[in-house]
Amino acid sequence: MNVVLNKGVSDMGLVATPVYYKDDSCHWRWQVNARNGEIIDASSEGFSSKTNAVKNYELNHVSESDS
């Protein structure tokens, strides 16, 4: 797994940081890790571009205060 980009977001007062990476099939994915390293959220599919993976993360993590 290649870590490519970290982008901080606020979620319920805690800072979660998605990690964007290419999987073994060369598709872009994202995941969010807890402080202890446990994966607490992840994309359910791969994307053809990093831009699409970022858009998917942002679509799934919009809080009411952001809208």
N, C-alpha and C positions, 0 to 999 in steps of 0.2 A: 504494500500500500504506500503510495506517495502522497504525503501531505503537501497541499498546494497553497491554500489560502485560509486564513483565519479571519473571521469577522465577528466582533462582539455584538450581542443583542441583549436587551433586557427582557426578562421573563419572570413575572411575579416578584420583582425586586432582586432577583438573582441574575448574575451574568452567565449566559450560556454561550458557548462558542462553537459554531458549526465548523467542521473540517471538511474541505472539498478534496476529493481524490479520484484517481482513475482506478477502476477495478481490473481484474485479470482479463476481462473482455474489452478493455479500453473504453468503457463507458464511465461517465462522470457520476459520482454519488456524493452524498453528504451524510455526516453523522455528528451527533452531539455527545460529548463525554462528560460524565460527572467528575468532580475533583479526584475521586478515587480511581478514575480511568474506566469505569463501567460505562458502556454505551447506553444512553438513556433515550435516544431518539435517532432514527436513521431513515434515509430514503428507502422506499419499497421497490424502486426501479432504478435502472441506469439511464443516463441521458447522453445524447450525442455531443453536447457541448457543455462547457463549464457554465456558460451564461444560462442555459436551461436549468441546470442543477441549482444555481443560485436563485433563479426565479421560483422554482418549485419550493425551495426552503422558505423563501420570503412569503409565498402564498399560504403556506401551512403554518406560519408563525406570526401572523399579524394580530396584534392585540387590539382590543377595542379602543384603547387610547391612541393607537396609530391610525385608526380609520376615521 
